[in-house]
Amino acid sequence: MSDFKKQVDVNHYNFLKYVDKNRFMSFYYQLRYIYSINPSNVLEVGHGSGFIKKILQSEFDFKTLDIESGLNPDIVGSVLEMPIKDKSFDLVCCFQVLEHIPFYNFERALLEMYRVSKKNVIISLPFSGFRLGFEVRINKKKKIFYFY
């Protein structure tokens, strides 16, 4: 975890300052993908504002992982070395997180999310251009979704 430094102050996630129309639309698409999968348990990598957890925690067994303990994640840890057993979650979500790690760690982060997922991984990265979405099947049971 030595590659990681605190990204933002906890106050960065103040709803009125952090959430604009585009971010709110991003939440909408993230939630739609999660509901379409209907997992029994979910891990969100990168607690962020906690908005997704607030919406879903009453419907799913929902856990968060973040390197920043001040955000009060359920699990403190890095996307590169999750302190989680293999195949622990039906769904692993990683929304607007991977752009904060060095590119040389990108593949390692993907493999780590794949390791702790039983079935699905959803990744969302910020992008200011065209919309892109695709689904990759690793095998019959695991999917990786990418969308903006």
Secondary structure per residue as TSV (DSSP state, phi and psi in degrees):
chain	resnum	aa	ss	phi	psi
A	1	M	-	360.0	6.4
A	2	S	T	-68.2	-17.5
A	3	D	T	-74.4	-11.4
A	4	F	-	-105.6	139.3
A	5	K	-	-127.0	158.4
A	6	K	-	-54.2	125.7
A	7	Q	-	-81.5	-50.9
A	8	V	S	-143.8	157.2
A	9	D	-	-71.7	149.4
A	10	V	G	-54.8	-35.3
A	11	N	G	-65.6	-16.0
A	12	H	G	-56.2	-31.2
A	13	Y	G	-89.1	14.9
A	14	N	-	-54.1	123.0
A	15	F	H	-53.3	-47.8
A	16	L	H	-65.7	-27.7
A	17	K	H	-92.1	-34.8
A	18	Y	H	-84.4	-38.7
A	19	V	-	-97.4	114.1
A	20	D	-	-112.0	-175.8
A	21	K	H	-59.2	-44.2
A	22	N	H	-65.3	-41.7
A	23	R	H	-66.5	-38.3
A	24	F	H	-63.9	-38.9
A	25	M	H	-65.7	-35.8
A	26	S	H	-62.3	-43.6
A	27	F	H	-57.6	-42.5
A	28	Y	H	-56.2	-49.8
A	29	Y	H	-67.7	-37.6
A	30	Q	H	-60.8	-46.9
A	31	L	H	-63.7	-41.1
A	32	R	H	-61.0	-42.0
A	33	Y	H	-64.8	-42.6
A	34	I	H	-62.6	-48.4
A	35	Y	H	-61.8	-35.7
A	36	S	H	-66.9	-28.0
A	37	I	H	-82.1	-34.2
A	38	N	-	53.8	57.3
A	39	P	-	-75.4	158.4
A	40	S	S	-82.9	-29.8
A	41	N	E	-143.7	149.7
A	42	V	E	-134.4	139.8
A	43	L	E	-116.6	124.1
A	44	E	E	-102.7	118.6
A	45	V	E	-87.3	118.8
A	46	G	-	94.1	92.2
A	47	H	-	-62.6	-38.3
A	48	G	T	52.6	-131.5
A	49	S	T	-76.8	-15.4
A	50	G	S	81.7	5.6
A	51	F	H	-60.7	-47.8
A	52	I	H	-61.4	-43.0
A	53	K	H	-62.8	-41.9
A	54	K	H	-58.6	-37.6
A	55	I	H	-73.9	-40.3
A	56	L	H	-99.8	-15.9
A	57	Q	T	-62.4	-24.1
A	58	S	T	-82.7	-14.2
A	59	E	T	-106.5	-24.9
A	60	F	S	-132.3	156.5
A	61	D	E	-72.9	101.9
A	62	F	E	-119.0	123.8
A	63	K	E	-124.0	151.2
A	64	T	E	-119.4	150.0
A	65	L	E	-128.6	133.2
A	66	D	E	-153.0	150.2
A	67	I	S	-76.0	-21.9
A	68	E	-	-93.3	104.2
A	69	S	G	-64.3	-25.7
A	70	G	G	-65.1	-16.2
A	71	L	G	-85.4	-3.4
A	72	N	-	59.5	49.8
A	73	P	-	-70.8	162.2
A	74	D	S	-67.7	-34.3
A	75	I	E	-129.5	125.1
A	76	V	E	-92.0	121.9
A	77	G	-	177.1	173.2
A	78	S	B	-98.4	147.5
A	79	V	T	-63.1	-18.3
A	80	L	T	-86.3	-21.6
A	81	E	B	-147.7	73.3
A	82	M	-	-72.4	129.0
A	83	P	S	-80.4	60.3
A	84	I	S	-137.9	141.4
A	85	K	-	-67.6	154.6
A	86	D	T	-55.6	143.0
A	87	K	T	52.0	46.4
A	88	S	-	-88.3	-23.4
A	89	F	E	-127.3	139.3
A	90	D	E	-63.8	-34.7
A	91	L	E	-138.5	132.0
A	92	V	E	-116.1	125.2
A	93	C	E	-111.6	142.8
A	94	C	E	-142.1	96.4
A	95	F	E	-107.7	119.4
A	96	Q	S	53.1	49.4
A	97	V	-	-122.1	-46.8
A	98	L	G	-63.0	-22.5
A	99	E	G	-70.4	-9.7
A	100	H	G	-93.2	-3.1
A	101	I	S	-107.4	154.9
A	102	P	-	-59.6	142.3
A	103	F	G	-56.9	-35.6
A	104	Y	G	-64.1	-13.8
A	105	N	G	-97.7	-1.6
A	106	F	H	-59.0	-50.6
A	107	E	H	-62.2	-41.2
A	108	R	H	-59.1	-41.9
A	109	A	H	-64.1	-43.0
A	110	L	H	-61.2	-44.2
A	111	L	H	-64.7	-35.5
A	112	E	H	-68.7	-40.8
A	113	M	H	-65.3	-41.1
A	114	Y	H	-59.8	-41.0
A	115	R	H	-60.8	-43.1
A	116	V	H	-87.5	-5.5
A	117	S	E	-92.5	137.7
A	118	K	E	-83.6	-36.9
A	119	K	E	-132.2	-52.0
A	120	N	E	-134.6	150.0
A	121	V	E	-131.5	131.6
A	122	I	E	-117.0	129.4
A	123	I	E	-123.5	136.3
A	124	S	E	-131.2	129.5
A	125	L	-	-122.4	145.0
A	126	P	-	-70.7	143.0
A	127	F	-	-156.6	136.1
A	128	S	S	-102.2	14.4
A	129	G	S	-111.8	-135.7
A	130	F	S	-67.2	161.6
A	131	R	-	-89.3	142.1
A	132	L	-	-138.4	137.6
A	133	G	E	-146.9	139.7
A	134	F	E	-158.0	163.0
A	135	E	E	-127.9	134.4
A	136	V	E	-118.4	126.1
A	137	R	E	-95.6	120.5
A	138	I	S	-79.0	-42.4
A	139	N	S	-155.0	-168.7
A	140	K	S	-65.8	-22.5
A	141	K	S	-103.0	-21.8
A	142	K	-	-115.7	137.4
A	143	K	E	-129.5	149.8
A	144	I	E	-122.2	123.0
A	145	F	E	-103.7	144.0
A	146	Y	E	-130.9	134.4
A	147	F	E	-154.8	162.3
A	148	Y	-	-112.9	360.0
